[in-house]
Amino acid sequence: MSKLGFAVSIAFTYFTIIYLTGIGGLFSERSGIVNIGLEGLMIIGTVTGSFGAYYFGAKLGWGVPAGPIMGLLLGMACGAAFASIHALATVTFKIDHIVSGVVINLVAVGLARFLSTIFFGQATQSDPGQPHLHVISIPLLSKIPQFGVAFQGLSPFVLFPFLIVFPVWWVLNRTRWGLRLRSAGENPEATRAVGVAVAPLRWEAVLLSGAFAGLSGAFLSVEIVNNWREGQTLGLGFIALAALILSNWNPVRLMGAAFLFGFAQAIPLALRDWPIIRSIPEQFVNMTPYVVTIVVLAGFIGKVRPPAAAGKAYEGTTT
Amino acid sequence: MATTVAAPPAAGGVTRSRPEWLERAVGQGLALLLAVVIALALGSVIIILYGENPIDVYETILRSATTAKDGPAWVLAAATPLIFSALAVSICFKGGLFNIGVEGQYLVAMTTAAWAALHLGGVLPGPLLMWGVLLFGMLGGMAYAAVPGALKVKTGAHEVVTTIMMNGIAVSLVAYALNHPLRYTNAPVGQNVDLRTNIFPANAKVPDLGHVFGFGPAPRFSWLFPIAVVAALIVWFIVKRMRLGYEARAVGASAGSAQAGGISIGSVQMKLFLISGALAGLVGMQQILVNNASTSTGGYLPQNYEATLGFTGIAVAFLGQNNPIGIVFAAIFWAALSRGESILPIETNMPREFVIILQGILIMSVVITYTLAKRRLDRRQTGRVIAEEEAIEMQQPEPPPTIQEVTA
């Protein structure tokens, strides 16, 4: 039982990363812009977030919690700034969304190293042990015998997804801006016809997408690893994309999908000793999120429907 | 699709004498030039902010690729996998498919090729083993590309998303193969060796070519480069001269019209995916059969293999405008820039990562200027066709049949 609790605790961490990045993808795709650059946006979030925590927390001596919070905010801001390239390319110049996303991912790796040499004087990591927020234990839940370990020693930031899930749903479904955003993603011609400018909406959505992905990356480097390391995102941006598809682009269902995939990440780390897990090579557990997504996409289980106009620029006019 | 609409206005009474294909070629050439100028200018801003002289930095990159002793050999060797990768991306593009799964396809292909190199040594003597290994790489890539192809054709699952997922699965598959069935058994006793396969027999490696061109001892430059150039010619032939190429371009231009014209979309898409997978299967051969080989051994597949070549191939395909011959030059250009990575930190104060950023700026500006130029040319052509129609209507009551073809 305590093993399972430990697994759930790790799953919470991955859930937070996958959910925040997924929300980023959700805003972008509901507005009609496909964003496969989430991984690259996260990478920028990890390096700049780590720098923020180190610079404000340790070098300027702001300490905890101001330093880590500045790190998270810096990662968020830099993620949005980097996403502006995607917005410029896809919204303003209307180039292929996938090409732009691929370039974002390619450049992010080099840019992260470039920034790292400026920030930390070394290309592939920063010094470990940077300031992070004090860990918390959830009252009551952490007292559960055996299983309570799942709710102990967590970064307070894992509560953030639970705080934003309803506001995000409400903004998308109950505000004028959310309605217009969704209509831009479903039928931009009709949106334009009723006098709403599509381009600003999509710009806002892509910048939000960068902010969430950057925040998620900053959470990973500042709160979980406590320093920046090259490649620490481990393809979680693509897993977030998978979770987004599984959720059918719905912020509430994304909670479930993100936790499912987060738990899949935790299984090889925490439940290695279980007989049934030991008989399955960990690599096969690691690939489950991708396999599940393909099965769902192919329509073998359930059916998902992406926003109708998402990625339209590449549907018609490749080459 | 520039190629499908390139029917020159053949009739008399044309308002302009310049042929339309020439205008298009000049327009695209200018777009490329503009993109390079923009990229170099933006790169210069970064260099100046870094306190260096842009001309010195660019000159260093150029010099290291061309005049240094093994510079050209290094560049051509580094271009080889990019040619395969970009060709794999581009042939799918012709049919309106976006195969971003080249990444996963070549990872799986490296594994199947490694298996063949380790197990077929007794069956295939001499140089046959190398060809067998290349074939198994291609088969591995084809098999892995067949999955998103079949999903696209049978269920309509979008190939972009399925191939992203397949890329994630491929990383785990290679890790599994290296940990279990292909894990090395012949490590020197008492030594800690990084996770890898056993070393292949020497006849699995692709022979060197450096001495033929007087590149001196440049062991990375091998017969794989000419094979890549031949692959580019084959792709050119398929696209321009074969029925499949015509059908692919028809499907890419308009799937609906192609189907109405009697083309089976599913069959075309499946064939494109298989060819793409076969090309992707050769991407990893440079590293396992050449870079990791020595004079007496045949290479191996290590855990820390070079990744992201499939994604770089997408950038190279765009730089080469999806033209097989253009791709060869684009890959060489890309590799020449990459050559600067190792020289920059030695001869200037720029970090090596500057090159990746420069490549990123370049590809972004190329994509943007190409798209804008193409849109402009398309608009101009539409305008010209309308003007021709009007001019002819004013001159004579009945338009000649050739014009009907152009405007149909």
HADDOCK unambig.tbl for C-alpha pairs under 7 A between the chains (distance, minus, plus):
assign (segid A and resid 93 and name CA) (segid B and resid 368 and name CA) 6.59 0.50 0.50
assign (segid A and resid 95 and name CA) (segid B and resid 368 and name CA) 6.41 0.50 0.50
assign (segid A and resid 95 and name CA) (segid B and resid 371 and name CA) 6.62 0.50 0.50
assign (segid A and resid 102 and name CA) (segid B and resid 311 and name CA) 6.76 0.50 0.50
assign (segid A and resid 103 and name CA) (segid B and resid 360 and name CA) 6.35 0.50 0.50
assign (segid A and resid 107 and name CA) (segid B and resid 356 and name CA) 6.46 0.50 0.50
assign (segid A and resid 107 and name CA) (segid B and resid 357 and name CA) 5.84 0.50 0.50
assign (segid A and resid 107 and name CA) (segid B and resid 360 and name CA) 5.42 0.50 0.50
assign (segid A and resid 110 and name CA) (segid B and resid 353 and name CA) 5.27 0.50 0.50
assign (segid A and resid 110 and name CA) (segid B and resid 356 and name CA) 5.43 0.50 0.50
assign (segid A and resid 110 and name CA) (segid B and resid 357 and name CA) 6.14 0.50 0.50
assign (segid A and resid 111 and name CA) (segid B and resid 353 and name CA) 6.97 0.50 0.50
assign (segid A and resid 111 and name CA) (segid B and resid 357 and name CA) 6.31 0.50 0.50
assign (segid A and resid 113 and name CA) (segid B and resid 353 and name CA) 6.44 0.50 0.50
assign (segid A and resid 114 and name CA) (segid B and resid 351 and name CA) 6.87 0.50 0.50
assign (segid A and resid 114 and name CA) (segid B and resid 353 and name CA) 5.46 0.50 0.50
assign (segid A and resid 114 and name CA) (segid B and resid 354 and name CA) 6.85 0.50 0.50
assign (segid A and resid 283 and name CA) (segid B and resid 172 and name CA) 5.01 0.50 0.50
assign (segid A and resid 283 and name CA) (segid B and resid 173 and name CA) 6.90 0.50 0.50
assign (segid A and resid 283 and name CA) (segid B and resid 175 and name CA) 6.81 0.50 0.50
assign (segid A and resid 283 and name CA) (segid B and resid 176 and name CA) 5.81 0.50 0.50
assign (segid A and resid 284 and name CA) (segid B and resid 172 and name CA) 6.92 0.50 0.50
assign (segid A and resid 286 and name CA) (segid B and resid 172 and name CA) 6.81 0.50 0.50
assign (segid A and resid 287 and name CA) (segid B and resid 168 and name CA) 6.80 0.50 0.50
assign (segid A and resid 287 and name CA) (segid B and resid 169 and name CA) 5.15 0.50 0.50
assign (segid A and resid 287 and name CA) (segid B and resid 172 and name CA) 6.31 0.50 0.50
assign (segid A and resid 290 and name CA) (segid B and resid 165 and name CA) 4.84 0.50 0.50
assign (segid A and resid 290 and name CA) (segid B and resid 168 and name CA) 6.57 0.50 0.50
assign (segid A and resid 290 and name CA) (segid B and resid 169 and name CA) 6.46 0.50 0.50
assign (segid A and resid 294 and name CA) (segid B and resid 162 and name CA) 5.94 0.50 0.50
assign (segid A and resid 294 and name CA) (segid B and resid 165 and name CA) 6.94 0.50 0.50
assign (segid A and resid 297 and name CA) (segid B and resid 157 and name CA) 5.65 0.50 0.50
assign (segid A and resid 298 and name CA) (segid B and resid 151 and name CA) 6.46 0.50 0.50
assign (segid A and resid 298 and name CA) (segid B and resid 155 and name CA) 5.48 0.50 0.50
assign (segid A and resid 298 and name CA) (segid B and resid 157 and name CA) 5.25 0.50 0.50
assign (segid A and resid 318 and name CA) (segid B and resid 93 and name CA) 6.75 0.50 0.50
assign (segid A and resid 318 and name CA) (segid B and resid 96 and name CA) 5.85 0.50 0.50
assign (segid A and resid 319 and name CA) (segid B and resid 1 and name CA) 6.15 0.50 0.50
assign (segid A and resid 319 and name CA) (segid B and resid 93 and name CA) 6.19 0.50 0.50
assign (segid A and resid 319 and name CA) (segid B and resid 94 and name CA) 6.90 0.50 0.50
assign (segid A and resid 319 and name CA) (segid B and resid 322 and name CA) 6.93 0.50 0.50
